[in-house]
Structure formats: C-alpha cells, structure tokens
C-alpha cells in the first residue's frame, strides 16, 4: 500500500517550524512517518548545506551569529520549549522510530482522530493527494492552536473542490501561504519535483475573540437570576445501547462542558482580579484598596485549565474501557494488572471510537497468547505456593530453561496463606485468585460464559465450618485455623488438562502423546509413585540447603545456583534406569525388506554378469 511517504528535508522542516509565533507547549505531527520534522529540529537543522540562504534570517543578527550558530540556537529553543510531542502515523513500522524521539503515538489514521484539543501546535507534511483534507481536519480538531503544513501547491492554486475552496478561505481569514520549488529534490529519502505550499493557520477560539464584549455586557449590581437551573439541562443523558458509544458519548459531553467551564473560569478570574482583594487580604498583605493582582492572560489561563481537564477526562474514559466487564471477566488478576501497568501508554492515545475498537480488537487477537500466559501463571502459582503440590517426571526435551518436567498432583493440591474474614467472606486477593482458577479451567474446558465456579461457591457457602463444598470442577475444604484451602479435582482429567497444556508449552511433553513410547507415558501418568524416589536420589550425598529442601523453588525462580535442574534430571534418569525404563519416542517399525530373486546361473561358456544395485 502506498502511504504517500515523502519524508521532509531539513530546509523545508526549518520553514515549517519558523511559522510558529507562540510558545511551543504541545506539538503534534499527524502524518509523522519516521519523525523527520522532530528529528531535524532536534538536530538544529544541521543537514542544511553551508551557505544556504535562510529567507527569514534577520540581517541585523549577521554580525553576532552565522547561519550555523542560528541553527543550534533554534535547536536549543526547540528543546527547551517543546514540553510534549505527539504524532499520528498510519504505517505501524514507523512507530518505533517515533518513540525513540520521545514522541507519543496517538493513533494510526489521522482522518479518524476526533480531537486534538490539548495540542498548541500542529506541524505536518500530509500525503500530497489529501493535503486539503488533512489540514482542514487538523483545523477542526484543534481548539486554540497554530498549524504549519507543507502541501501540494496546486491545492491552493487550483481550488476546484469544496475542501480546497474552504482551505483557501481559511488562509485568507486566519493565516498565510508561501510557495517553494525543489523542496523534495536534494537530501531527502524520497524525491519528487512537485511545487509545495507552506500554509500557516492560527486558530483562536471564538469565545476569546469576544472577551471584551462579554466583559462589557456585565452590568453593575447583582443581576444573577434567582431561579433554579432548567431541569431539562440537569436530566441524565439517554444511554446508548453500546458500551463504547455510551462511554464516548459521556466523554464528548464532558469535554464540551470542560471547554466552556475553562473559558468562563478564566474570564471570571480576570474580572475578579479587577475588583482587587478583600479587606482581610489588604490587612494581611499590607496593601491598599488600589492594589490589583498581576493581570492574567485569559487565553493562556483557559488553555491551561482545559488541557488539565481534558487529560483527566481522557484517563477516566480509558479507565472505563480497561476495567470494562469484557476485560475483567476474561483476564486473570495478573493479566489485568499487567494491562493496567501499561495504562500510561494507553492514556496517551486519543479517546475515540476507532481507537477503542482498535484497542479491543488487538486484545481479542492477543487472547490466545494472553490465555497461555494465564494458564502458565496459574500453574506456577500453585506449585510455588506449596512444593507438596508438585510431582516430577522426565522431560520430553531437555533444554536449559526446562530440564525437568513438573505437574500438579491429580487427587489433591493445597493453597496455604488463604484468608477469609470472620463472616466467611474472602479477602480481595484471595477472591481474585479463585476467579483466576475459574477463568483458566473454564478456558481449558471450553466454557466462555459464567458457570458455577469456586468464587461463586465460596460466596454461597459458610466455608469457615471446614465442611467440604463443591463447584463445577472441584470439591474443596477450607481450614480457617491454618489458613489452607484444599482442592479435590472431581476427576483426573480436570487437572490433567492443565498439566498437559503446560507440558506441551514448555516441551516437557510431546505435542502428541502418541509420539511417546509406553515407558514415557507410564512415568508421566505415575509420577506420584516415582517422585519420592527422585527426591531421595537428588538429595543423596549433598548438604541440606534450602534448595535441597525445596527444589521446586530453585527450578521455578531462576536462582539455580546449585545446579538443581541438572542434578534432578540425573536423579530421574537414575531411578528410571533402575526400574528398567527407557523413556523416549515410540520406535517406528522397520521398513519391510524386499528380497531379490536369485539370478539364473550363466550358461556354459558365458561370462558371469554382476548386477550393481544402487543404494
């Protein structure tokens, strides 16, 4: 697919950056590519050849600075003033380059982005065949910002479409344009001889344009209406049926309210300061009635207020998605926490319906690997909580990380340090752990919806009585005095599904058990029988260190300072050899040998002919 990728050269980049007239607070490149517009600025436009004429260079500065020094001054100015950098880029392979520059990627398709409210500068080199559409979209999305864009000159010179006509009108009212030749010929990644237009637009919110009129309309005296707000304004907005659209609906309503609130709060502060201070403040500050605080910049104040509120609302909206029922019901506690740990990256994205759908679609596509991590995580938690839950077996493949096969006991396993309140209700972490077991075993057994799992059973029964209760896949008994929870799988198949899943992932088991010989299958199925012998052989002749008493910890923690995995592997081989067992792949039957009929003896007087058989 042709994304119209033509990276901007250093000279054109310098032209674009020079357009900005306000302090740079949050600059966004909505067609960022690999980040050429940011990279050239950070490097001080040093790729410009010596002697390049810079059209805006002030002749009065020539005695103090040469062009090269000016470039570095611009770089330093850029670095000191640019507080936040963001971008949109449709080609995902460029995202890594952008992040290396410290740029926050807001999304993929700029024409689907629905707000750039907190952006103060937009710098852009959009696709030449969509220049007008991209610049107009940027204009519609920003709130109080400047736009500097490099587009095809014909977009302005030949305004035959509705979009081009609107752009020309905006330039006439709110900006300027200049035309340049040969901007994509030298020192650029992709070359084209098209003439370009450098467009500058300055968008000022209408509310600020009429600030003076608003202040003039304020009357002397108390003219505040005494009646209550219109009840229709305070009614709860109707909830759309779809969760995503519903959340976005409320987000949009809150953004509009924040916009108006910020404007009028800034106007209020400005008007309030005109009154001076209270009598108490005069006394405490030692000032007179003519004292006035320093006047505020209404536009700047409103933008500060709105930017803060916008970011807060965006975080809240994304939090609704992250903690939505869809995710909390599907993900384990650990998987959800991992997702929430990456929340700052998610918060940086624009909150739009397309981004939310993209995020959830990505989650769905990743569910296979997410569930694999969930199953492995639960398995490791169970064996780490108590070494009595584990039995060992010979691994199908011996590798550095997983030399020894491990599985959970089929008949019973125990979870210590399991706490409930005196009422029998679960501590939060314990309830989440039971929920994780429900999700994993539901997944392993093909159940996608709710079922009568451990968490629901715990809530419906008084488990502090130490009675044996039941759920879909387990019977269980809780001993409050010792804080241990005993699980009794309803069948061997229940836990074996977990064991086989983990075994195949970690190559302790073959992908198809039909590939293993009978000895391998036997030692796996009867691992409870052989594990005690493995441990005796393992600890023979060694000091009783912590790893000797708890080899499971050494095998799972990665702290195998005493070569526990290698020693356990040798112990397993020793015990199996004593039992006369040779574990491995099933032996294939030898191919049937075809016999060759004997050749007749040569006739009397003929030489014997030998047939050469090719191997």
BELTALIN-V646697 format. One record per backbone hydrogen bond with DSSP energy under -0.5 kcal/mol. NH is the residue of the N-H (numbers start at 0). CO is the residue of the C=O. Records with the same first field share a line. If there is no record, write none. Layout:
NH: CO ; CO
//
This chain:
2: 0
5: 3
12: 8
13: 9
14: 10
15: 11
16: 12
17: 13
18: 14 ; 15
19: 16
24: 22
26: 83
27: 120
28: 85
29: 27
31: 28 ; 87
34: 31
35: 31
38: 34
39: 35
40: 36
41: 37
42: 38
43: 40
44: 39
45: 42
47: 44
51: 48
53: 51
54: 52
56: 53
58: 56
60: 57
61: 58
63: 60
64: 60
69: 65
70: 66
71: 67
72: 68
73: 69
74: 70
75: 71
76: 72
77: 73
78: 74
79: 75
80: 76
81: 77
82: 80
83: 24
85: 26
86: 103
87: 28
88: 106
91: 89
93: 90
94: 91
97: 93
98: 94
99: 95
100: 96 ; 97
101: 98
102: 97
103: 84
104: 102
105: 86 ; 103
106: 86
109: 107
111: 108
112: 108 ; 109
115: 140
118: 115
119: 25
120: 25
121: 145
122: 27
123: 147
129: 126
130: 127
133: 129
134: 130
135: 131
136: 132
137: 133
138: 134
139: 135
140: 136
141: 137
142: 115
144: 202
145: 119
146: 200
147: 121
148: 198
149: 123
150: 148 ; 196
152: 194
154: 151
155: 152
156: 152
157: 153
158: 155
159: 157
164: 160
165: 161
166: 162
167: 163
168: 164
169: 165
170: 166
171: 167
172: 168
173: 169
174: 170
175: 199
177: 197
179: 195
183: 191
184: 181
191: 183
195: 179
196: 150
197: 177
198: 148 ; 196
199: 175
200: 146
201: 173
202: 144 ; 200
203: 201
207: 204
208: 204
209: 205
210: 207
213: 209
214: 210
215: 211
216: 212
217: 213 ; 214
222: 220
232: 229
233: 229
234: 230 ; 231
239: 237
245: 241
246: 242
247: 243
248: 244
249: 245
250: 246
251: 247
252: 248
253: 249
254: 250
255: 251
256: 252
257: 253
258: 254
259: 255
260: 256
261: 257
262: 258
263: 259
264: 260
265: 261
266: 262
267: 263
268: 264
269: 265
270: 266
271: 267
272: 268
273: 269
274: 270 ; 271
275: 272
281: 277
282: 278
283: 279
284: 280
285: 281
286: 281
290: 287
297: 295
300: 296
301: 297
302: 298
303: 299
304: 300
305: 301
306: 302
307: 303
308: 304
309: 305
310: 306
311: 307
312: 308
313: 309
314: 310
315: 311
316: 312
317: 313
318: 314
319: 315
320: 316
321: 317
322: 318
323: 320
326: 323
327: 323
328: 324
329: 325
330: 326
335: 331
336: 332
337: 333
338: 334
339: 335
340: 336
341: 337 ; 338
342: 339
344: 341
345: 341
346: 342
347: 343
348: 345
349: 105
351: 349
355: 351
356: 352
357: 353
358: 354
359: 355
360: 356
361: 357
362: 358
363: 359
364: 360
365: 361
366: 363
369: 365
370: 366
371: 367
372: 368
373: 369
374: 370
375: 371
376: 372
377: 373
378: 374
379: 375
380: 376
381: 377
382: 378
383: 379
384: 380
385: 381
388: 385
389: 386
390: 406
392: 404
394: 402
395: 507
396: 506
398: 396 ; 401
404: 392
406: 390
408: 388
412: 486
414: 484
415: 413
417: 482
418: 416
420: 424
423: 420
426: 418
430: 426
431: 427
432: 428
433: 429
434: 430
435: 431
436: 432
437: 433
438: 434
439: 435
440: 436
441: 437
442: 438
443: 439
444: 440
445: 442
446: 441
447: 445
452: 450
456: 452
457: 453
458: 454
459: 455
460: 456 ; 457
462: 460
464: 461
465: 462
468: 466 ; 475
470: 473
471: 451
474: 487
475: 468
476: 485
477: 466
478: 483
479: 477
482: 478
483: 478
484: 414
485: 476 ; 483
486: 412
487: 474
488: 486
489: 472
493: 490
494: 490
495: 491
496: 492
497: 493
498: 494
499: 495
500: 496
501: 497
502: 498
503: 499
504: 500
505: 501
506: 503
507: 502
508: 502
514: 511
515: 512
516: 583
520: 516
521: 517
522: 518
523: 519
524: 520
525: 521
526: 523
528: 525
529: 525
530: 526
531: 527
533: 529
534: 530
535: 531
536: 532
537: 533
538: 534
539: 535
541: 538
544: 542
548: 544
549: 545
552: 549
553: 549
554: 550
555: 551
556: 552
557: 553
560: 558
562: 559
566: 562
567: 563
568: 564
569: 565
570: 566
571: 567
572: 568
573: 569
574: 570
575: 571
576: 572
577: 573
578: 574
579: 576
580: 575
582: 580
585: 514
596: 594
605: 602
612: 610
613: 611
//
